Amino acid sequence: MTFHEMNPTIKFLTVTCLMFGLAFMYNPWTPLVVFFGTLVLQFIFSDVSWKRWGLFMIPFLLTALGTLWTTLVFGREASGQVVFSLFGNDVTEENVLWAATLSLRVLAFTVLSLLFTLTTDPKRFVYSLMQQARLSPNIAYSVFVGFRFFPILKIELMQLYETHALRGVRLDTRIDHVRHIPKLLIPLLAGAIRQAERIAFSMEARGFTGEHRSTYEVIPVTRNDFLLASLLFTLFGVSVWIGVR
Amino acid sequence: MVETERLAFRFPGEERDVLTDITLRLKDGRTLITGASGSGKSTLFALFNRLYPDNCDGIVTGRLHLFGRSYATYRPGEVNRRVGTVFQDPDSQFVMQTVEEELIFTLENFSVARSEMMDRVSAILHELHLSDYRHRTIHDLSGGEKQQIAVACALIGCPEWLLLDEPLSHLDPATARRFVRWLDKSARNVNIVVIEHRPYMWGDFFDRHLELVNGRIAGDGSFVVQPDYTFTPIETTRGTNILFQIPKVNHKKFQLAASKIAVGPGDVIAILGRNGSGKSTWLKSLARHHREVGLVPQSPAHLFVTSDVSRELAYGHNRSIEDMLARLGLERLRDAHPLSLSHGQKRRLAIGVMLLSGKQLLAFDEPTAGQDEASLRALHALMAERVRAGQTVLFVTHDLSFARAASTYYLMGDGNLSGPYDASIWDDSDLLRAHGLLTEAF
């Protein structure tokens, strides 16, 4: 029983529900418990590379710190006992609690999202949406084509940059590259549309109509999925109880 | 399979018919369809597998029967169970990541029971001698391998007919020939229709030959093996040599050794080699390191940075463009968007751009891929005209017939450039075979 094997649609719904619920909790303890609880569950029920997890965490950690800092310094006037003073602003107890709530909420959202993204194979997710959430195959297979499309588009973009550099367009720095993007959009789009049409024709020629298909990759719903989901919900319940107590 | 009587087809909003008065009966066996670009070959194909008229709201008149029933009585996708199709571009006909998933995609479309799928995948791969490819990522395969997988994806549905739309146009001669031999051996129980500009690649593969000219059937008879088009060497007048040095290039996948070529004004040089030998990388490196080299990429549209022809020609310098517009025959198109031009016009514009920015050596990357005879003749004439005007022409190709236009040759094999050779290279079949280039006729 791991989060990797968990049905992606159920996992997605559970994580979304938890995040939605978190948005209504105005105390620092709930997100704090969710943060550490999710880490514990992730540790027990998955083998996520913690190095990757840490790298993904960096930008969000900075966001959380930024939130903490700005809410402390620029927080609105609040009553209560003054704890300490920062750059001439008095920071009250309420300010501190509020800042902690906001930044911990950012962290709790992040660990939940990472729990989902790091344990979910995008292909399995799309298959599961098709099977459990009745996503139309037309949309699902557009996503699959998209997965293949981006590397091709990237190669095309590199080719455009190369040939344009040969024409004397100045492309020395990264800013030059960014500034040149508007000139590349039309040729890139024209190429992409042509490619997309060809792929669509090829799909139909292979009998794809968007209906009456059989499926090879069956993504099952098992008892374990509900077990893991209820673990997450229990964690949330406990965190709410600790928070409002 | 297909029976038509006085069939005509028109795209919505167009005045002219693409196909006119087509009366034909496709019989079992192997049929070749030839015709120039724009003669309606691909449109006819799209009517055979019923992608048209539904996908373009085209207007069909006359009788069109598929397997004894009018085309209008079929549901979308129904005909495609009996007709498999392989398209020209190896890169835009796959949906999934791996070969196995791609094959399963076809089976799923045909509502094959899940328990049968693995057996059928194994069976088709075994039958087509492709079992080693089962778990490969399609993106990493070569063009020839991709076309083989495309055939497998079409045949796994057990169609009665297989349509191939210029399947060889991106393949080098050795790969193309291997593909034809493989198809000849593997596809014994299916009727085949092929569109092809250059039928000589197929040897005596076909039984019947249909020729389209301007949307009409101009010839219909049994297939006769014909030689490829021939091109005469462009007359050159060599001046003093300039030496170009091309430094070593280290790529992730392969290495390009340092090389040098001696080039005289008025020279025509061909760089020959198989797909993936490093020709194009070498050419880009040449253009990057020498300001006097003007690169015309395989799709000339990649060069264009503005939104009309005259601004395109005037880009980056202050010289007058009037003379160049006249010389290239683009006066009437001065306000047209560069991307709206025909392929030949785009190429002319690209050359104009190069000449105006003072490039003396015109370097073409695979200029012949997917081109019909008229377009190849136009390219030959254009190169001859440039050489007479004192410029040097260099092109990279695996098209051995067109390569005869050159007078100096270099060979590229695994990142190593060798040469120069003169026309006697055509007698050295061992050397050519070692570079994946075959000269003997079928």
Contacts between the chains, C-beta under 8 A, distances in Angstrom:
chain1	res1	chain2	res2	distance
A	123	B	97	7.8
A	141	B	95	6.2
A	144	B	95	5.6
A	144	B	96	6.2
A	145	B	95	5.6
A	147	B	97	7.0
A	148	B	94	6.6
A	148	B	95	7.1
A	148	B	96	7.6
A	148	B	97	6.9
A	148	B	138	7.8
A	148	B	139	7.1
A	151	B	139	6.3
A	152	B	91	6.2
A	152	B	92	8.0
A	159	B	297	7.3
A	159	B	302	5.8
A	160	B	302	5.7
A	162	B	284	6.5
A	163	B	295	7.0
A	163	B	297	5.5
A	163	B	302	4.5
A	163	B	303	5.2
A	164	B	303	7.6
A	164	B	305	5.9
A	165	B	288	7.9
A	166	B	287	5.4
A	166	B	288	7.0
A	166	B	295	5.5
A	166	B	303	7.9
A	167	B	303	6.1
A	167	B	305	6.4
A	167	B	315	7.2
A	167	B	316	6.8
A	167	B	353	7.1
A	167	B	357	7.4
A	168	B	316	4.7
A	168	B	357	6.7
A	169	B	305	6.3
A	183	B	305	5.3
A	186	B	307	7.7
A	186	B	339	7.2
A	187	B	301	6.2
A	187	B	302	6.9
A	187	B	304	6.9
A	187	B	339	6.6
A	190	B	301	7.8
A	190	B	339	5.7
A	195	B	91	7.7
A	195	B	92	4.9
A	198	B	87	6.6
A	198	B	89	6.1
A	198	B	92	4.0
A	198	B	93	6.9
A	199	B	92	5.1
A	199	B	93	6.8
A	199	B	94	7.8
A	199	B	95	7.1
A	200	B	55	8.0
A	201	B	46	7.7
A	201	B	51	5.5
A	201	B	55	7.1
A	201	B	87	7.3
A	202	B	85	7.5
A	202	B	87	5.7
A	202	B	92	6.9
A	202	B	93	3.8
A	202	B	94	7.7
A	202	B	95	8.0
A	203	B	95	6.1
A	204	B	51	6.0
A	204	B	55	7.2
A	204	B	76	7.1
A	204	B	77	6.7
A	204	B	80	6.9
A	205	B	49	5.4
A	205	B	51	6.3
A	205	B	80	5.6
A	205	B	83	8.0
A	205	B	84	7.6
A	205	B	85	4.0
A	205	B	87	7.7
A	206	B	80	6.6
A	206	B	84	7.7
A	206	B	85	7.7
A	206	B	105	7.0
A	206	B	106	5.1
A	206	B	109	6.0
A	206	B	153	6.4
A	206	B	154	7.2
A	206	B	157	7.5
A	207	B	77	4.9
A	207	B	80	4.4
A	207	B	81	5.8
A	207	B	106	6.6
A	207	B	109	3.8
A	207	B	110	5.4
A	207	B	157	6.6
A	208	B	77	7.0
A	208	B	95	7.9
A	208	B	105	7.5
A	208	B	109	4.8
A	209	B	75	7.9
A	209	B	76	4.9
A	209	B	77	3.9
A	209	B	109	7.5
A	212	B	111	5.6
A	213	B	108	4.8
A	213	B	109	5.9
A	213	B	111	6.2
A	214	B	107	7.4
A	214	B	108	5.3
A	214	B	111	4.7
A	214	B	112	5.9
A	214	B	113	6.5
A	214	B	114	6.1
A	215	B	108	6.2
A	215	B	114	6.9
A	216	B	104	4.7
A	216	B	107	7.2
A	216	B	108	6.1
A	216	B	114	5.8
A	216	B	117	5.3
A	217	B	104	8.0
A	218	B	114	7.3
